[in-house]
């Protein structure tokens, strides 16, 4: 670690992670160790996770479904508060 807390990531590791100067990286502490991940890899993992999570979804649009549920709930709340 250099002055000012800078850390140099060796070239072979940068190449393996696919990171270049100026790229965003994510530092995470896991069980007392620091794990370095490229932002790109983290986004890919998240996309894969949600893709697998939604693989069995049969509806047309989850977003539309969630909006409809929220609107119905808001209407119920409005009617309950109007009745008091």
Secondary structure, DSSP 4 states (H G I P E B T S, - for coil): --TTS--PPPHHHHHHHT--TT--EEEEEETTEEEEEEHHHHHHHHHHHHHHHTTT--SS-HHHHHHHHHHHHHHHHHHHHHT-
